[in-house]
Amino acid sequence: MRNLRKILSALFLLFLCDFHFTPLSVLIFFYINIFPELTFRKTSTVRNKILEDGVCLLELFLVTVIAAPACFLISMWFDKTSLPDDSSAWLALLPKLLLWIVSEAILFWNGILRVYLTSVQLGIKWRIIGILCGWIPVVHIWALCKIIHITSAEVQCENEKYLLNEIRAENRECQTRYPLLLVHGVFFRDFRFFNYWGRIPMQLKKNGADIHYGCQQSAASVANCGKELAKRIETIVQTTGCEKVNIIAHSKGGLDSRYAISVCGASPYVASLTTINTPHRGCIFADYLLDKIPERVQQRVARTYNAALSKCGDHDPDFLEAVRDLTASACARLNQHLPDDPSIYYQSVGSTMNHAASGRFPLNMSYPLVRHFDGANDGLVALDSMQWGSSFIRLQIPEGRGISHGDMIDLNRENIPGFDVREFYTGLVKDLKERGY
């Protein structure tokens, strides 16, 4: 099928190069615009198939918009007898030229709209660059090549992921004995239409996982969030009859989960706790900021955040309490009252950025500050603070950007060279299954 598409594209290119528009060339043209990538077997999702078709159209546009005029000029150069000898003959070429321009415009807009509407990896940055550079000669070719490169890589990655999940679907590698409870961090909530965990839950479900969410407040003290989590765990156990849950908690969610287990009576209903980039020993830079920022400024910021968080679903938000519970001093006191339950399997995961540019705003701003006080970090939490439990998994990319606090929950839905977040969680849950949890 791919060879057939190449043959049709080549035929269309030949017609364009000679500026001959026959019924056959027009038929081929419209066929290619409707079915750019002629692979009828299902190799990915509908969204990714649309993206793949868009990339094919942009590649064809790029080739024809450069090659067709070049071939025409070369043919004129070697066959000077075919050159128009008067102005009327040149004018006769205008309809063909206009038709060629319209054809190229259809190819381009058909492709770019598909790509802009379906690509995840392109992001806002390259969408804006593409729009701005589209008006600058030569530069617009560079921008288009970059867009094609990014989206082609995305198509290949998603196709491989789809086929991999299809192959191992029968194994149900993530079908653990007890269901998973994903617990979010501070200043976020579990929304239906914006998943805190990005593409991770869908990946786990495709491999057999049963997933639930913490649904605790986004900005409250560890104690209050811990109480909410304990009730949530009991509700899940009672309604599903699952007996226990495996908790996977990110950031402050790890502290909330430990509080629910150690203080709020949730321990009989928890089989394992995996904390992801959790500040178990707090953040020294948070102590510094709270000590340096005037109280009136703190209160003003807190009122603004509390008002916004109330509209997002928090029934009793407390911005300052949430922040204070993340300081090194507060966590030191908290850890004295949160002993690990010997019947529960505790493990932790941590990642680090390699430089400030590794993270998106505001992590690129906070990374140097955290590094000054706490050392190696993920933009918010120090590596030393993340370690807890019987085992610790350190994630590090030797070269390049590293892995930020947000990357660990696929916050930006970004494919990072050297780290596949979806495969990491698949392996993490598979390990829990093999351990009997």
N, C-alpha and C positions, 0 to 999 in steps of 0.2 A: 504493500500500500504506500509506503514511503517512496518507493521508486516510481510508482504511478504519479504521485504528486509532483515529484521532480520532473518527470516527463512532461506533464501538463504545464508546469511552471516554465519549462524550457521552451515549449511551443508558444506559450503566451509571450515570452520574452522575445522570441524571434519575430513574432508579428509586430510587437512594439518597436523593435529595433529598425524594422523596415517601414514603420508607420503605415502598415497595411491593416485595415480593420475590416475583416470579413465576418460573415455570420458565425463561422466556426470560432474565430478569435473572441468574439463577443460572448458566445456560449461558454467557452473556456473561462473567460474572465469572471462571469457571474457564478459559475460553478465553483471556482477557487474562492470567491468571496463568501460563499455559503459553507463550503466544506474545505477550509484551508489545510487541515491536517487530516489526511484520509486514513486514520486508524480507527476502525469501527469497533474493535474489541475494547472492552472497558478496562482502562489502565489507571484510572484515577477518578476523583470526584467530578461532578458537573462543573463546579467552579474552576477547577484546574484544567479541565478540557477546554473551557472558554478561553482561559489564559493561554493555553498552548496554541489554540487557533490564532489568537491575537499576535503572539510572537511570530508565527509563520507568516502572517500577513505583513508584519513590519519588516521581516527579513526579505520578503519578495519585493516590497516597496523599495527598500534600500538598494537592492540589486538592480531593479529595473530603472529607478530614477537616475542612477549613475550610468548603467550600461547602455540603455537605449539611446540617449543622445550621443554617447561616445561611439557606438556602433554606426549610427547614422552619419556622423562626421567622418569617420574612417572610410565608410563606403563612398562618400562624396569625394574624398581625397583621392582614392584610387580609381574612381570611375568618374572623371570630370565631365564626361559626356552626359551624365545624369543630372548635372547641376542645372537648375532653372536658368534660362537665358534672358528673362525679362521680368519686370515687376509683377505682371499678371500671373506668371507661373509661380512666383513666390507667394502671391496672395492665395493661390489655389492650395498651397500647403497649410494655410491658417486653420481651416476646419479640422484637419488631421492633428495639427498641433494642439488645438483646443481640446479635442477629444482625448488626446494623450494626457493632457494636464488633468482633465476631469477624471480619467481612469486612475491616475496616480493618487489623486485626492481621495477617491473612494477607497482605494487600497489602504492609504494611510489612516484615514479616520475610522474605518472599520477595524483596523488593527489596534490603534491607540486607545479607542474607547473600550474595547474588550480588555486590554491590559490595564488601563487606569481603573476600571470598575471591579476587577477581580484580583489583582496582585496584592499580596500582603507585604512582601519584602521590599517593594518599591518605596513604600513609606511616603510621608508628606514631602520630605526633602527633595527626592528625585522627581516627584510629580511637579513640584514648583519649578525646579531647575529645567525640566522638560518644557514647561509652558514658557518660561522666560527666554530660554535659548532657542526656542522654535522660530524666533523672529530674527536671529542673527545668522547670516550666511556662514557656512563651513562649521561654525560652532554647533549649529543645530544637528549636523551629521554626527559629530562627536557625542552629543547628548543622546541621540537616538541609539547609537551603538552601545552606550552605557546602559540605557534602559533595556535594550535587547539582551545584553549580557546578564543583568540582574534577574530579569524575568525568566530567561532560559534556564538559569541555575535553579530557580524556584520550581519551575515545571519538572525538571529532572529529579529534584529532591522529593517533591510531593508524589510523583509517580512511583519512585522507589519505595517511599514510605507506604503507599497504598498497597503495592504488590507484596511487600514484606508482611504487612498485617493480614493480607489475604492468605498468604502461605501458612502463617502460624496461627490463624484464627481457631482451628480445631484444637490446638494445644491449650487455649485459654490460660496463658501464662500468668495473667494477673488475677485469676479467680482465687482469691485468698479464702482461707477458712472463715475469717471474720471480715465484714465489710470495711471499707476505708472511710475515715472521717477526715476531710480536708479542712484545716483551720487557718483562716487568713490572719494577716498581721494588722498593725495599727493603721488607722485612717482609711481603711477600705472596708467594704461590705460585700456579702455574697449576693450579687445581683443576677437576675435571670438572663438579662440581655448583655451583660458584660462580665465574663467569667474572670475572676481574679487570677485563676490558674491557667489562663490562655488556652492553648491547644492540648494541654496535658490530660484533663479529664476525658476528653473524647478518645485520645490515644489509649488510655487505660481501659475505657469501656469496650473499645474494639477488641481488646485482648482479655475480656471476661471480668473486669473489675466491677464491683458493686460500690457506688460512691455516694456519700452523703457530705453535707457541708456544716461547718460550725455555726454560722449565722449569728455569732455574738456581735455586740456593738463594735463600731469601728474605733471609737475613742472613749475609753473608760479605763479605770484602774485594773490591774491584774486580778485583784480580788473580785471585782464585779463581773469581769469577763469570765473568770474561772467558774463563778456560780452559774452563769448562763450556760457555759459549756457542759457543766455537770448535769444540768437539767436536760440539755439537748441530747446528751449521751443516753440518759435514762429513757428518754422518749423514743429514741431510735431502737434501743434494745427491746422495749415493751411492744412497740408497733410491729417490729420485724421478727422478733424472737431470735435474734442473732447471738444472744448471750454476751458478746463482747465486740469491740471495734478496734481497728488499727488506726491510730491517729498519725497523720502526717501534717505537721504544723510549721508554718513559715513565720520568721521574725518574732514579733511579740506573741504571736499565737502559740509559740512553744512555751513561753512563761505562763500564759493563760491555761494551757493544757496541764502543765505540771501542778498548778494551783488546784485545778479541778480534781486531779488525781490524789494529791497529798492532803488537801484540806477539805474538799467538798464531797468526799465520799464516792468519787467516780472510779476508784481503783478496781473494784470487783468487775467492772464492765469494760476494762481496757486491757487488751492483750499486748500491745506494743505502742511505743511513742517514738516517732522519728521527727526530730526537729531540724528545720532547714534554715541556716543562717540566723539562728536565734541568739540574741545577746544575753546569754545565761549569766554573764558577769557584768552586764551593763556596758555603757559607753562613757568613757572618761570625758570625752568632748561634750557630752550632754550636761555633765556636772559643770563644766567650764562655762557653757553658754548660759545656763540658768543662773550661775553666779554673777556673770557679767551683764546680762540684759536686765535693765531696770524693771521692777515689779509692775509699774503701770503699763509698760510696753507689753509685758507678758500677759497681763489681764486683757489688754486691748486685742491682742492677737487671739487669745483664747475665746473671747466673746464672738469674734468674727468666725472662727472655726466652729464653735459650738452651734451657732445659728445655722451655718451651712450643713453641718452634720445632722442636725435635727430634721432638716428637710430631706436628708438622704435615708432616714429611717431610724436613727439613734433616738431612743426614748429619754435617755438621760446622759448626753455626752459631756465629757469632762476632759478637755484638751490637755490641761496642765497636769492632771493626775496621770494621764496616759504617758506623757513625756517624762514626768518625774520617776515613774516606775521603771524607766529604761536607763536611768543613771547608774553608774557603777556603785555608788553608795547605797542606793535603794535595792539593787540586786544582791549586794552583799548581805544585807539584812534579810531579804526574801529567801535566799538560799538556806539560811539557818533553819527556816520553818518548812522547807519543802524537801524532805528526805525522799529518795527514790524507793519505790515499792519493789521488793525483791522478786515478786511474782510477775512483774512487767518487764518486757525487753526494751531497754532504752538505747537509742543510737542517735548520732547527730551527723549533719552534713554541713560543710562550709566551703565557700568559694572566695576568691580574691580577684580584684582588678589589677591590671599591670601598670596602669597610669590613669590620670584624670580623664583623658579622652575616651577611656573604655566605657564610661557610663553616660547615659543621657541625663539631661537636666532633671532634678537638681543634684544627682549623684556625682556628676563631674565637678560640681562646686564643693561638695562636702568631702570628697575623697582626700584632698590634701590636708584638710583640717583633722580628719579622723586619723590619717597616717601620722600626723605630728604627735598626737596624744596616745594613740593605741597601736600604731604599727600597721602591718599588712591588713587590708580590709576590703570589703566589697562595696565601698562607697558610704556605708552606714555603720556596719558592725565589724569589730576587729576579729581577726581569725582566732586569737586565743580565747575570745569570749564565746565563740560558737561551739566549742568542744564540750560535749556532755554525754554521759552514758558509757556503756561497755565498749562501744566502737565509734570511731570518728572517720568520716570519709571526706578527704580534702580534694576539692576540684580545682584544678589549675591548668591554664593553657600557657606553656612556656613562652610562646611568642604571640604577638598580637595584642588584642584588647583585654583579654581576661574575661572573667565572669562576674557580673555585678549582682547586687541585691535583687534588682528587678529581673535580671536574666534567669534567676533560679526559679521563678514562677512563670516564665514565659510572658512577662508583662507586656512586652512590645511585639510578641509573635515574630521574633527575629531569628533567622537561621544563622548561627554563629559558627564560623570556621573552627573546627577542633572540638566543638561541644554540641551534642545533640540532646537538648533538654528532654524531649519526648522519650528518646531511647533510654536516657538516664533513669527517668521515673519508671519506665517499664521494667528495667533491670532491678530497681529498688524494690518494687512491689513483688516481682518474681522471687527475689531473695526472701521476702517475708513469707511468701507461700511455701518455699522450700524449707523454711524454719518451722513450719507448722502453724503459722499464725493466719 
